[in-house]
């Protein structure tokens, strides 16, 4: 197997792993430490995949049969790496109340009314 083929396989595999971790961040975020570790793993994997994609393109490799697909995918992977660490402080950015915060708010109201 040539080096370019190895780089292609490795970069696609890393992108897939990063995608799976991205989808499972809700499970990883059950604890603060798990969320931070998951976000940093996603960031690291995406950066490594980007480097591999840029190297593969420089060596004349093709991604999914297209010579021009590696660079945009590398840039997208860098954007994903940056986006993966945006919510490190655990702030709610969706604005949707979750059932636990509603229950806590009701309990506080009941305590204040007594």
Buried (B, 14 or more C-beta within 10 A) or exposed (E): EEEBEEBBEBBBEBBEBBBEBBEEBEEBBEEEEEBBEBBEBBBBBBBBBBBBBBBBBEEEBBBEEEEEBBBEBBEBBBEBBEBBEEBEEEEEEEEEEEEEEEEEEEEEEEEEEE
